[in-house]
């Protein structure tokens, strides 16, 4: 996720900006840059790669100004490069902008601005902000930023400076975090508290739609209607470690709570006002997608579970036969692929060795390859014919959480898009799905607000030896993922199984007190899973279930139940997986495990 820092005060800006950016390194980034105003000039320096590259380049940079902005970039639009890194400037080189978020309508804005003569240098969505602000600038930076933002759809936290007003910094936010720090020697804005923690602990959190104008001797906050906002600051007592985790105990918990945002950002700009899914930038034409006669999904671990959900969505909605395989098997079996086949390779890191090798084989056989990844510029993006990026932001906890829900979201968009190409879905139904996708972040927040339920369950269930996770239909991959999360972070043996298969063997494992997590969602196989739960109960297993709100039947069959909000059955997989992440997390914590770095595991498996 991009990191922003801005400073205006009485001290040199560059060391403060660089210090702030170093504190944001934990968020992950691919390039960095600074802009300062000194001697009536706007000076910019940017480098691809880590901050050491930027720092080395600073030895030749005249850096005497006391006002500036800095940025670490995590690429979303445009590959990691010096040209795409921030700050971005307008045509005249007077205005510099740093941005975190996604400008959804950047393409339209860019075309309009180009028609008016603006020349663009980068591939980013951010650059249009610099040009847009330039087009409104008439001597008042705050007014120009306010007007420009009226044209913008999407999410943003921005900081802007202007050569003609060398003592002013303007910042604004919508759906991306931004804080204000009040230090003895000046004022800061930043996307995150760690950026300012070495200089101040006095913080004001900006709210959605607010703008702030900073001068070295004070600031004013206004809302979109230009009302002055008075807000008391808070004094935080966090150390740097707590600040990096945003006050959460671990990165994993922080990332679980970031899932509403991960879904929102992944949807951003991909559903139009008519409720039609638009995947214009994936690199595969609509015509080539229409020709696909069979799909193979390949992935590993958690990404494989996203693929299992995608298979159901694609077959049900787009009516395309879809096979799924883990990459480590696919690469060594004698697959028979043709030019009309499409391989969907799912990998959050974009670097998993087995998935890359499988993609290689698929391409050799002439199949089209579409990658689903969270990392712009990763190896898979160079190997694939097309890419759908998830926009979950960097994931630091080893166990995948927010990248999974972003993958499922992207794959559901793909399934609807494929269905639209083939007219295999009623328009009304695909609009309904679009509406339901839009409602997911709020439903996820409802689930997360009940996290204490799982903390309590963990107290009861943390010291068992075995767990069974059962599901059918869409509940099956969810059960598999629940079991994987539990075993990888708590080291409890957990078996994820299609519930209908129980009687063919695993039912022998059930005895008094063995916890059985049943994913019992409303849908075509709901009655079937109730039957399987009955079988487990008859053998004195302890049943914990994830069910749909309003289900009046389930309570009689289960020892514990958590209800998720109602939703389309396929989309419910996103909602049902979150309680299982929380259950695994709290059980692992109760057992004293290091959830962010479980033993024997690596975040990215780049060897076979
Ligand atoms: C589980 C987990 C792993 C990864 C797997 C694939 O929490 O993180 O199972 O899902 O190693 O990684 P990517 O998606 O990077 O290919």
Boltz pocket constraint, residues with backbone or C-beta under 6 A from the ligand:
constraints:
  - pocket:
      binder: B
      contacts: [[A, 300], [A, 301], [A, 302], [A, 303], [A, 304], [A, 346], [A, 347], [A, 348], [A, 349], [A, 350], [A, 351], [A, 352], [A, 355], [A, 398], [A, 399], [A, 400], [A, 401], [A, 484], [A, 488], [A, 602], [A, 603], [A, 604], [A, 605]]
      max_distance: 6.0
